[in-house]
């Protein structure tokens, strides 16, 4: 493991997804899945998210689209929160999900809008 890249990845991961989300993932870490957590943090967050070619905001929108298409509901919830943190607006999230509907199918968009609506309600409730 590259400690410098891992630390950079952890900083970006926490800044995007929030400490609660990351701490929950790390709390579930054990000898079996620790290599996966290290891989995700080092390569996804440190190597790719840490590149200068795209802003975090843009990476968030791309991730929302890809994760919605793959029907990864739990990951979509986390990345919706991260997108808001990274400056993506609710209207832009809706536009991304409409794009998903056209290019990946209406069922993917319907389910993703359902998850987004639920997640946004949770965020609003937490803010009160």
VENWO-V605853 format. One line per field, one symbol per residue. ss: DSSP state (~ for helix, > for strand, _ for the rest). phi: phi as a letter, one per 20 degrees, with the letter a starting at -180 (. if undefined). A space follows every 10 residues. Layout:
BEGIN
ss->???
phi->???
END
This chain:
BEGIN
ss->__~~~~~~~~ ~~~~~~~_~~ ~~~~~~~___ ___~~~~~~~ ~~~~~~~~__ _____~~~~~ ~~~~~~~~~_ __~~~~~~~~ ~~~~~____~ ~~~~~~~~~~ ~~~~_~~~~~ ~~~~~~~~~~ ~~~~~~~_
phi->.egfffffff ffgffeenff fffffffefb gfeggfgfff ffefeffefe fefcfggfff fffgfffffe ldgfffgfff ffffgenfef fffgfffffg gfecofgffg ffffffffff fffffffe
END
